[in-house]
Amino acid sequence: MANTIIKTAKERMEKSHESFQRELGQLRAGRANSSVLDRITVDYYGVATPVNQVASISVPEARMLLISPYDPSSLKDIEKAILQSNLGINPNSDGEVIRLVFPALTEERRKELAKEVGNYEEKAKIAVRSIRRDAIDEAKKAEKAKELTEDDLHQMEKDIQDVTNEFVKKIEKTAREKETELLND
């Protein structure tokens, strides 16, 4: 019982960390990264389809993404989807491929993005703490149902806190790395 509660909490915390990493991947750091296109969908024959499923995406230069549609007729739709997104980059099309050129970030924009990293970090920590609270509540219910002894409960609370601390440190490390990438790019 005790191992199951801790294992479930750990899995949920890992998913929160992965979600946090995906959110950070969406932040544009002045260098080309195909993950900025992950949330953009194209109206492809009446179906909202992610860009990476209708085109190949490559990074020929540090500040450029090259989007090559599998179906040349979808070029205009991809271009339109990128324009309608809040990406802040105008697509350049030559009729065969689309180029997205990432401008260098200004110092002010770097600081704004670093602040945004801090907001994402706090949300991730709140999620991890919420998982901790759920796990401790579950352990207390198990103790009330006589599935755990009081000593087991105290040990379990300590173990859950240790797992929580581990994931908070992971989140902080990931956030520091992203801030360094943003500020020193």
VENZISUL-V282102 format. One record per pair of residues at least 12 apart in sequence whose ideal C-beta (glycine too) atoms are under 6 Angstrom apart, sorted by sequence separation. I is the first residue (numbers start at 1). J is the second residue. D is the distance in whole Angstrom. If there is no record, write none. Layout:
# VENZISUL-V282102
I & J & D
I & J & D
This chain:
# VENZISUL-V282102
42 & 54 & 5
55 & 67 & 5
56 & 68 & 5
79 & 91 & 5
55 & 68 & 6
37 & 51 & 5
55 & 69 & 4
79 & 93 & 5
139 & 153 & 6
139 & 156 & 5
79 & 98 & 6
54 & 74 & 5
136 & 157 & 6
34 & 57 & 4
136 & 160 & 6
135 & 160 & 5
32 & 59 & 5
132 & 160 & 6
68 & 97 & 5
44 & 74 & 6
31 & 62 & 5
32 & 63 & 6
66 & 97 & 6
67 & 98 & 4
31 & 63 & 6
32 & 64 & 5
132 & 164 & 4
32 & 65 & 5
66 & 99 & 6
43 & 77 & 6
42 & 77 & 5
64 & 99 & 6
65 & 100 & 4
42 & 78 & 5
128 & 164 & 6
64 & 101 & 5
42 & 81 & 5
63 & 102 & 4
128 & 167 & 5
40 & 81 & 5
125 & 168 & 6
40 & 85 & 5
125 & 171 & 6
124 & 171 & 5
121 & 171 & 6
121 & 175 & 4
117 & 175 & 5
117 & 178 & 5
117 & 179 & 5
114 & 179 & 5
114 & 182 & 5
113 & 182 & 5
114 & 183 & 6
32 & 102 & 5
110 & 182 & 5
110 & 183 & 5
30 & 104 & 6
30 & 105 & 4
27 & 113 & 6
23 & 120 & 5
20 & 124 & 4
16 & 124 & 6
16 & 127 & 4
16 & 128 & 6
13 & 128 & 5
13 & 131 & 5
12 & 131 & 5
9 & 131 & 5
9 & 135 & 4
5 & 135 & 5
5 & 138 & 5
5 & 139 & 6
1 & 142 & 6
1 & 147 & 5
20 & 171 & 6
29 & 181 & 5
6 & 159 & 6
10 & 163 & 5
17 & 170 & 6
29 & 182 & 5
2 & 156 & 5
13 & 167 & 4
24 & 178 & 5
30 & 185 & 5
29 & 185 & 6
